Amino acid sequence: MEKITRDIICKIFLENFSPLAKIVTDRLITFAEPKSRPHHIHEYELTHTSLYAAASIGLKKDDIIDILNKYSKNLTVPKQVEEDIQECFKKYGRAKLIL
């Protein structure tokens, strides 16, 4: 069994045979890391690193939560995932590297 590190907020599974798969894939790759992409089911990981990258290109936390809620088979995204996304965006940009 794979050990989940603290950097991983959640795993996302996409059914590639869904009529919405192309649209969802285009949205997911802006804020989640693709991990496994066999023919029928694609696996993505939502991590702190992927969320920092999303924030750096201008995505907003509410947009990410809205996308997850819109395309999720669950009724809503788990509250803990929403809280982790919000916490991650609060931390983004606190430190700046000046060369």
HELIX and SHEET records of a PDB file:
HELIX    1   1 ALA A   21  LEU A   28  1                                   8    
HELIX    2   2 HIS A   48  SER A   56  1                                   9    
HELIX    3   3 LYS A   61  TYR A   71  1                                  11    
HELIX    4   4 LYS A   79  LYS A   91  1                                  13    
SHEET    1   A 3 ILE A   8  GLU A  15  0                                        
SHEET    2   A 3 ILE A  41  THR A  47 -1                                        
SHEET    3   A 3 GLU A  33  SER A  36 -1                                        
END                                                                             
